[in-house]
């Protein structure tokens, strides 16, 4: 009998509350190595909160999350669970690349220095080696000629591509994208989606929270529709978009694809 494969990302019954607001109401999600999963759904449905829990930027109230078989945020020794230290959590996050809506670049250093910073600060890599890797990743996202530019001199699309290069430079096991094109002018969206498609084609395990339905249909192996803190429906893109099972997903698609 074939042994069951352990998912690269395994979230089970994840719950998170902010005051009286239940952001996640028991969400479960499994992502295999090399798989691309797109989270779709209305704003406030819990997509960003789920990503932030996977990266331990938010601590779930309950449930379990594992990345590559390792619990996120906690470790078990002799049958007893303890919260990981800040250093251990930073090390864990270095294996989980995350790209945010608003780029989060340091404005006072150049693009290549932004990309190299995690390599020197988190991995303790020599500056010269970090710069070489950063330059390679800047070339990968099509910005080799912008290495010395400061963020204020880059377009929104270029800044987001620098943010992707920064995450890739750490050689993460998985990449999380939190609405990476939502802050961009429409004409700049395509350049970021093209880079993300290239990263997916290289075999990166990815979860993408997105309103870009065309990207989800084209690139995702699996689509998860979230609404009101619940994972309402999960399926292959063709099934999710062409033959949704839930009335709620049908209403959502009728609105966003109209």
Secondary structure, 3 states (H helix, E strand, C coil): CCCCCCCCEEEEEEEEEECCEEEEEEEEEEECCCCEEEEECCCCCCHHHHHHHHCCCCCCCEEEEEECCEECCEEEECCEEEECCHHHHHHHHCCEEEECCCCCCCCCCEHHHHHHHHHHHCCCCCHHHHHHHHHHHHHHCCCHHHCCCEHHHCCHHHHHHHHHHHHHHCCCCEEEEECCCCCCCHHHHHHHHHHHHHHHHCCCEEEEECCCHHHHHHHCCEEEEEECCEEEEEECHHHHHHCCCCHHHHHHHHHHCC
